[in-house]
Amino acid sequence: MPRTRPPYPPEFRIEAVRMLRAGVRSPRQLAVELGCSEQTLRNWWRQDQADRGERDDVLGSEERQRLRELERENKVLRQEREILKRAAAFFARETDRP
């Protein structure tokens, strides 16, 4: 099982993306210098491009957050609907009894 580490602070991510955008170093070189994986840097860069409107194939941070909220709300609504269905069935059985 791979080891996980705490998330990088937002300031660290912002600075790393700024350095990537400057183009002085490749993602591989920068990853070695910063002590994170090259793929992590590429993911942050891709997300930054989406937030700036430079990419359409990735959700922006605000869109991603809104999607998470809607998924959470949807889950709660499904649970509530299931409870109400069970309650309705229970009370229908109770009223059918002589």
C-alpha positions as CSV (number, residue, x, y, z in Angstrom):
1,M,0.0,0.0,0.0
2,P,1.5,3.4,-1.0
3,R,2.3,5.8,1.7
4,T,0.3,9.0,1.7
5,R,1.4,12.4,2.9
6,P,-0.6,15.3,4.1
7,P,-1.8,17.6,1.3
8,Y,0.5,20.3,0.2
9,P,-0.4,23.8,1.4
10,P,-2.2,26.0,-1.2
11,E,0.7,28.5,-1.1
12,F,3.1,25.7,-2.1
13,R,0.9,24.7,-5.0
14,I,0.5,28.3,-6.2
15,E,4.2,28.9,-6.2
16,A,4.9,25.6,-8.0
17,V,2.4,26.4,-10.7
18,R,3.9,29.9,-11.0
19,M,7.3,28.4,-11.5
20,L,6.0,25.9,-14.2
21,R,4.2,28.8,-16.0
22,A,7.5,30.7,-16.1
23,G,9.0,27.8,-18.1
24,V,12.4,28.0,-16.6
25,R,12.4,24.3,-15.6
26,S,10.7,21.3,-16.9
27,P,8.1,19.6,-14.6
28,R,10.5,16.8,-14.0
29,Q,13.3,19.1,-12.9
30,L,10.9,21.1,-10.7
31,A,9.5,18.0,-9.1
32,V,13.0,16.9,-8.1
33,E,13.7,20.3,-6.6
34,L,10.4,20.6,-4.7
35,G,10.3,17.0,-3.6
36,C,6.9,16.1,-5.1
37,S,6.0,13.9,-8.1
38,E,6.0,15.1,-11.6
39,Q,2.4,14.0,-12.1
40,T,1.3,16.0,-9.1
41,L,2.8,19.1,-10.6
42,R,1.1,18.3,-14.0
43,N,-2.2,17.9,-12.2
44,W,-1.8,21.3,-10.4
45,W,-0.8,22.9,-13.7
46,R,-3.8,21.4,-15.6
47,Q,-6.2,22.6,-12.8
48,D,-4.7,26.1,-12.9
49,Q,-5.2,26.2,-16.7
50,A,-8.8,25.1,-16.2
51,D,-9.4,27.8,-13.5
52,R,-8.0,30.4,-15.9
53,G,-10.3,29.2,-18.7
54,E,-7.4,28.0,-20.9
55,R,-8.8,24.4,-20.9
56,D,-12.3,23.1,-21.5
57,D,-11.6,19.4,-20.9
58,V,-11.2,19.8,-17.1
59,L,-13.7,21.3,-14.6
60,G,-12.6,24.5,-12.9
61,S,-12.2,24.5,-9.1
62,E,-15.5,26.3,-8.6
63,E,-17.3,23.9,-10.9
64,R,-15.7,20.9,-9.1
65,Q,-16.7,22.2,-5.7
66,R,-20.3,22.8,-6.9
67,L,-20.4,19.3,-8.3
68,R,-19.2,17.8,-5.0
69,E,-22.0,19.8,-3.2
70,L,-24.6,18.6,-5.6
71,E,-23.5,15.0,-5.3
72,R,-23.7,15.3,-1.5
73,E,-27.1,16.9,-1.6
74,N,-28.3,14.2,-4.1
75,K,-27.1,11.5,-1.7
76,V,-29.0,13.0,1.2
77,L,-32.2,13.3,-1.0
78,R,-31.9,9.7,-2.1
79,Q,-31.6,8.6,1.6
80,E,-34.6,10.8,2.6
81,R,-36.7,9.4,-0.3
82,E,-35.9,5.8,0.7
83,I,-36.9,6.6,4.3
84,L,-40.2,8.1,3.1
85,K,-40.9,5.1,0.9
86,R,-40.4,2.8,3.8
87,A,-42.5,4.9,6.1
88,A,-45.3,5.1,3.5
89,A,-45.2,1.3,3.1
90,F,-45.3,0.8,6.9
91,F,-48.2,3.1,7.4
92,A,-50.1,1.5,4.4
93,R,-49.7,-1.9,6.1
94,E,-50.9,-0.5,9.4
95,T,-54.0,1.1,7.9
96,D,-54.9,-2.2,6.0
97,R,-55.2,-4.2,9.3
98,P,-58.7,-4.8,10.6
